[in-house]
Amino acid sequence: MNISVICVGKLKERYWSEAIAEYCKRLKSYCNLEIVELKESRLPDKSGPAEEKAVKETEGEEILKKIKDGVYVVTLEVNGRAMSSEKLAEKIEKLTIDGISNIAFVIGGSLGLSEAVSRRADLQLSFSQMTFPHQMMRVILLEQIYRSFKIIRNETYHK
């Protein structure tokens, strides 16, 4: 299984980088993992909806350039489909059984995802109705991917 995490923004704080490194290390036994960091677009001071939309569209174009043909795309969106850890594991296992070996998880920037990226998604996934910093979401996502593989292989892990 090849998994890529396409995310807008760089990790600045060391504690986020260390958490990411830990999950990357854990996931080596289960999949080939690639993290693609894209530059976050600057939003001008005193910007309005038009400027915000332009930033999302610019970031969206960069995201779409990184998605290869034939990849199953999962976007993380507040209004996406909520599912339990077990259901996410079932989804990943079913994709594998169906012969899909490339999954891209997409985390937008601080303004979210463009409509074009949302339309490209095979699954719009919501972790919560709450909004989280994209750095934190990256850690939560990697932990859930790791948990999914543990569930799929019926291996022990914290419940």
N, C-alpha and C positions, 0 to 999 in steps of 0.2 A: 504494500500500500504506500502510495506517495501522497503526502499531505503538504500543502503549502498554506501558510498564513500570510495573507496580503493585508498589510495594515498601513494606515496613514499616520505619520508621525514617528519620531525617534524616541527611544527610551532615554531619558535624561538622568533619572535617579538610579543610583547603584543598586538599591534594594529591588527595583523592578528587574534590572538586568540579571541579578543573581537568581531571582525566582524563575525567570525565563530559562536561564542556563540550566537550572536544576531539572525542569521539566523536559528540556531538550535532551538532556542526558538520559533521563528515564525513558523517553520515547524511542531512543535508538534501538531498543530491543523489539519494537513493535512496527515501526514504519520509517520511511525516509521522510524527514521533516525539513522543510525549507521555510524560512521566514523572510518575507520580502517587505522591507520598509520603504515607504514612499514619502517624499517630502510633503509636508503640510503646507498648503497655500496660505499666504498671509491675507488676513482680512483687514481692510483699511479701517482706521478709527472712524467713529460715527457712521458706520455702514448700515445700510438698510437691507430689506429683503432681496432686492435685485443683486446687490453685491454678494450676499450670502449664497444665493442661487448660483452665481457665477463661480464662486469658490468651490461649491459642491460639484459643479459640472467639470471644472478643471481637474479636481482630484479624481472624479469619476472616470474621466478619459484616461488618466494615468493608471488607475486600477484595471480598467478594461484592457489596456495594452499588456498587462501582466498575466491575463487569463488566457491560457492556451486552449486551442480547440479540443473538444472531447473531454474537458474537465467538468466534473460535477461541482457546481458552485453553491456554497452556503454563505449567505450574507447574515451578519448579526444586526438585527433591527428591533427597535423597541416594539413595533407593531407586528413582528413576525409571529411564527407559530411557537408556542411554549411546549416544551416536552421535558420529561424527567431524564435523569442520567441513564436510566435503563432503556428508555425509548431512543435516546441518541445512540447508545451502543447498538441497539437493534437496527437502527438506520444504517450505521456504518457497516455492520455485518451484512445486511441485505445488499448494500452497494457492492461489497466484495463478492458475494455470491452471484450477483448479476453481472460480474465481470468488469465493474468500474474500479479502476485501481488508482485514479487520480482525483483527489478532492482538494478544492481550494476554499478556505474559510476567509471571508473578507470582513475586516473591521474598518469602518470609516473614521474620518477625523472628528473634530469636536462638533461639527455641524451635521454629521451623519452622512448618509450615502445619497448620491444622485439618483434620479429616477431611472436613468439608463442602467446603472449597476443593479438596482433592485429588480428591474425587468430581466436582467441576465441570470438572476439567481434561479437555481433549481429548487432551493429551499430557503425561505426567509425564516430565520431562527431568532427567537427572543429568549434571552436569559432572564429577563425581568421587565416589568413596566417602568422600573427605575432607570435613571441615566447614570452610567459609570464612566470614569475617565478611560480613554482608550488604552492607556498603559495597563490599568488594572484589568480591563476586559481581556487583554492578551494573555495575562497570567491565568485568569479564570477559564478562558477557552482552552489553553494547553492542559490545564488540570483536568478539564472535562474530557478532552480527547484521551488523555492518559487513563482516566477512570473508565472510559468506554472500552479501551483495549483490555483492561483488567477484568471487566465484566464479561466481555466476549470470550476470554480465555478461562473464565471461571476461577480467577486468581483472587486471593484475599487482598482487600484494601479497605481503608476506613469507610464506614457507612455513616 
